[in-house]
Amino acid sequence: MEERKLQPSSSTGNPTVAVVILNWNGRAFLERFLPLLIERSMYESLQIIVADNASSDDSVSFLRRHFPSIGLIENKENLGFAAGYNEALKQVNTDYLILLNSDVEVAPNWIAPVIAEMESDSNIAAAQPLLKDFNDRQRYEYAGAAGGYLDMFGYPFCRGRIFESIEDDHGQYQNTADVLWASGAALFIKRQAWLEVGGFDADFFAHMEEIDLCWRLRNKGYRVICCPQAVVYHIGGGTLQSDSPFKAYLNFRNNLSMLTKNLPTGRLVPILFARLWLDFISLLKFLAEGKWGHVRAINKAHMYFFAKLLHNYRKRQSHIPKHVSGIFDISIVWQYFVKKRKYLRDLKM
C-alpha cells in the first residue's frame, strides 16, 4: 500500500497543540482532573480547551469561575461524541489536536513524547499513549490499552485487552507500535489528517467513531501508532455504563456501519453476512441471560443497518486497499471463547 505524507508543521519551533476535552455533565471530572492536566502537560505551545456539549449541570459556570484561562467552546445542543467534536474542532487551529476524555488523569510530560514520535515521520497521522486503569494502575484500560486491532469480522481488540480479559503491565508493550486504531479517550491527530478525512462520522453519535476514523486514515496509507513513552489513566464509563442497552445498540450499529464503509469490495458482502449471523448468536446469548434491553438493542441496530445501508455505502472512499495492517485473518470470538486464548501473546495470527 502506498504511503501518504503530511506536510511538515508550518509553525516555527515546537508544533502547536490543542488539548480539547468534550464535556457533557462532567463537572466533577473537570474539577478533579483539569488542575492535573494544567500542571502536568509541560508543553510550550499548548492550548487547553473544554468544548461543552450543552451540559445541564453547572460545568460552564464552574469553568468560568475557576478556570477563566481555559478556552471554552459551547455547543448549542448535545451532539454526541462524534458530531460534538466535529463542531468544536472547527474553531481550533493548531498543528496537532488531542482529543481527551474528561475522566482521564494524565501522567507528567505526557504530550511531548507523542508529538516527537509523530514529528519523526510525516506518514504518522494519529497516535495514542498507553491507557492504564485509573483504579488499578498496573493494569491496562479497556478503552484502548496499548492500541487497537480488528479481527476479520470487525471485532475490536487491543494490545493488552481482548474482550473482558485485561492484562497487567509488565513492560510487554513498551515498544512504539503501529496499530489499526488509537483510542478516542486520548487521541492525538495531526489537524491536516483530521481535515483530510473529514473528522468523525457524525452519524455514529458515540462509540467506534475513532476506529472508523483511524481505519479511513489507514486506507489512505497513513500510519497510526501507540507511543508507550506517554501514559494516561482512564476511569471509563463516565457517560454510558458498560452494561447499558443503549451502548450495546451503538456498538452493534456502528460496527456494521464501519464495516460497510471500510471493507475492501471483495470482502464486503461475505463479511457482513457472517457478522449478521454472529450478532444473532449474541442476541440468543442475551436472550438466555434475560437481557431484554440488549436483545432489543441488536434488533434495532440491524434495522438501522438495513435502512442506512445505501447511505453508508456511499460514504466509501474511492480507493480501499485489499489489505491493511492491523486487521487480522482470525476470528477473535473463536479464539477467545472456544480456544480460550485470553491474551494477545496466545493468539494465532
Buried (B, 14 or more C-beta within 10 A) or exposed (E): EEEBEBEEBEEEEBBBBBBBBBBBBBBBBBBBBBEBBBEBBEBEBBBBBBBBBBBEBEBBEBBEEEBEEBBBBBBEEBBBBBBBBBBBBEEBEBBBBBBBBBBBBBBEBBBBBBBBBBBEBBEBBBBBBBBBBBEEEEBBBBBBBBBBBBBBBBBBBBBBBBBEEBBEBEEBBEEBBEBBBBBBBBBBBBBBBBEBBEBBBBBBBBBBBBBBBBBBBBBBBBBBBBBBBBBBBBBBBBBBEEEBBBBBBBBBBBBBBBBBBBBBEEBBEEBBEBBBEBBEEBBEEBEEEEBEBBBBBBBBBBEBBEEBBEEBEEBBEEEBBEEBBBBBEBBBBEBBEEEEBBBBEEBEE
